[in-house]
Amino acid sequence: MAEIYSVHFGVLNLGELPSEISEIGDDWETTLKAKRAKIFTNLSRVVPDESAYNSVIVERSNEGYGQFISESHPSYDKIMLKRKIKMPARASDYITNRNNAFAEGGDFEAGVTESKSAFADNVKVILRIVGDKDKVYGAIPKLSYALDGKKALLESILNDTYDHLITSTELKTFFTKKQYKTSVVSLINECLTYVVYAVDAGFDDSWIQSNIADKYNPLISAMINANTVNSELDPAGSSIAIEKDATTGRWGVKLVEATP
């Protein structure tokens, strides 16, 4: 076995995102508020009056809840009777409250403004993994280029601050089919999202390793075998894993390609 390529792609720190990222929350707020009237129109079309409220919301809700608790529940009849009596009485309140909420300056717009910061924070977590191709590349697009064997393009966008290029002899296409690559990249994207949330929440490396990396790495490894990996590579010596790099001090994804 000969290792021909090895690289670790690290997640970005919050301060490394472009300054323009600060506009995300404002753009989301403006866009969603501009759709207030359309959202209200669509809601009103589905539930135009109290009669529709009973058929669309009450009956469907009771049916779904009844299936959830099942008739074997000891209090099934009592629970369902209570729902059937109380819920229709809320029809008038629902219509009134909905109309008020979607009035200009109502609770809908207030809620959007209140949620703006939380929305922006969640987007920033995602961008620390995928980056913004106009300004900064994250671990996921770099991994995608690497799996496609695009050595020159990949190395032109590596950053020594958060990436660690270990071996750069030759880079080959990793998987035999696009769907294998898509599945692995999606799984790693999901895992790194949890890693970033965990880092921000103050969990230490040992906890992240045990509770996240050790759970996802076997799933990733299971997708790397003789049936999925390029025949020019050694599936036993080639790997993709979530780990923390000692050189950059960052969590991320490490790719290793090895030939037989």
N, C-alpha and C positions, 0 to 999 in steps of 0.2 A: 504493500500500500504506500502511495506517495501523495502527500498533501500538496495540492496545487493552488488552492485559494482558501484564505481564512480571513474573515472580517467580522467586526462587531459593530452594529448600528445602535447608537444610544438614543434615548428619548431626550427631547429638548426640555430645558428649564423654562419656567414661565417668562423670565426676563429676556429670553433669547427669541421670543416671537416678535415679528415686526410690529412697530408702533401702530401701524394701521389697524391692527387687530382690535384696538380699543373702539373702533367704529361698529363692531359686530352687533353689540347690544342695541345701539341707536338705530341701526338699519333694520334689525328685527322688529323693534318697537314700531317704527314708522310703517313698515310693510304690513304688519298684522293689524294695526289700527286702521289702515286704509281699507282692509277687507272686512271691517266691522259690519257694514251694511249688507255685504254679500253673505256673510255667515248668518246674520239674522234672517235674511230672506230664505236661505236654505233650511234653517231650523223651522221657520214658520211654514214652509211648504210641507215638511214632514209631519209637524204637529200644529195645524192651523187653529184648532179649537179644543174645547174640553172633551168633546166626543173622541177626537183623534188621540188625545192624551190617554184616554182610557184604553183604547185599542192598541195603540203603538207602544206606550210605556207601561201601563199597569198590567195588561194581560200578558205581554211578553216577559215582563219582569217577574211576574208570579210564576209563569211557566218555567222560566230558567231557574228561579230560586227553588221551586218545588223539585226539580230534577236534581239540584245540588244537594238538598238535605235528604231527599228520597222519602217515600211513604213509610219506610221502616223506622223513621225517627219517632220516638215516643210522643213528641209534642207536635207532630206534623199537622194534624187537623187544627190545633189551636193557633199555631204560627200562621198557617195559610188563611184562616178565618180573619185574623187580626189584620193581615196585609190587605185582604179583599175589602175589608170595611174601611180602613184608614186611608189607603192610597187614593181611591177615587175622590175623596174629600179634598185632596190637595190639587186637584185639576185647576181650579180657579187661581190658586196661589202660584202655581207653576207658570201659567200664561202671564200673569201680572208681573211676577218677578223676572221672567225672561225678557219681557218687553222693556222693563225698566233697566235691566242690566245692559241691554244692547242699545240703549238710547245714547246719544252723543254725550260723552263725559260720564257715562255710567260705570257700573262695576266691571264690565268687560275691559274697558280702556284702563281703568285703575289697576286691574289685575295684571294686564300686560306690562304696565310700567313697573309694578311691584316685582314681577318675575324677570325683568330684563337682566338684572345682574346675575341671577342664577343661570339663566340661559347662556349668557356670555361666558360664564365660568365653565360650563359643560363643554361649550364649543372649544374653549382654550385647551381643555384636556385632550380633545380629539386632535387639535392642531399640533400639539406637542408630540404626537405620534405620526401623523401624516404630513404635517407641515403645510406650507402654502407654496405651490410650485412657482409662483411669480417671484417669491422672495426668499424662502427657505425650504429645504427638503427635509422631511422627517424620515424615521426609520422604515416605515412601510413602503413608500415609493422606492427607496434605495434597495430594499430587499427584493422588490419586484424586478428592478433592473438586473440585480445580481442573479436572480433565478432564471432570467432570460438570457444570461450570458453576455450582457452588454457591458463589457469591462471598461472600455474607454469612457463611455457616458457615465457609468457609475463612479469611476475614480475622479471624474471632473467635478462631481458634486459632493464628494466626501469632505468632512470638516474634522480636523484633528482635535477640536475641542470636545466633540461628542461622538466621533467615530474612531475606531481603532483598526487600521489595516495591518494585518499580521503577516499574511503570505499573499504575494501577488504574482505568482508564476503564470498561471493561465486560468481563465474563467470560462466554464462551459455551461450550456443550458442544463438546468438541474433536473427538471421533470420531463417525462415523455409526452404528457398531454396538458393542455391549458387548464383543464378542470382540476387537476391535482394541485397545480400552483395556486389557483383561485381559492381552493378549500384551505390550504395551509396559510396563505396570507390572511384570509378572513379570521382564522383561528388565532393567529398571532396578533392581529389588530385588536381582537376582543381581549386577549390576555394582557397586552400592554396597557390597555385602557384601565384595567383593574390595578395594574402595577402603579400607574401614575396616581390614581385615586388613593392607593395605599400609601405611597410616598408622601403625598400631600397631607394625609391624615396622621402622619407621624409614626406609622408602623416601621419597625426596624427591618434590616435585611434578612435576618433569620426568619422572621414572621412571613415576609414576602416570599422567601424561598419555599418555605414549608406549605403555605396556604395558597400560593398562586403558581409559582414556577413548577413546583413538584407535581401539581395537579395537571398542568397543561403540557409539560414536556413529553410525558408518555403518549398523549393524544397526537402530538406533532410527530413523534418518532414512529408511531404506528402507520403514518402516511408515507414513510420513507422506506422503501423496500425494492427488491429487484423488479417488481412489476410497475413501479411508478417512476423510478429514477433512470435517467439517461444511461444507456448501456456502457458509455465511455467512463462512467464514474463507478466507484465502489460504494454500494449502498450501505455496507457495514462501516465504512470509514467516513462517509459523508454524513453531515448532520445539520439540523437547524434547531436551536434551543434558546429558550428565554433564560438569560443570566445577567449578572452584574459584572462589568468589565473592570479589572483591577487598574488598568492604565487610565481610563477616563473617569472611573468612579461612578459610572452610570449603569442603570438597568437598561436592557434592550434585548436585541436578538442577535445571536451569533450564527453565522453560516460557515460551514466547512465543506470544501469539495476535495475529494481524494480519488485518485485513480487506482485501479487494481494493481 
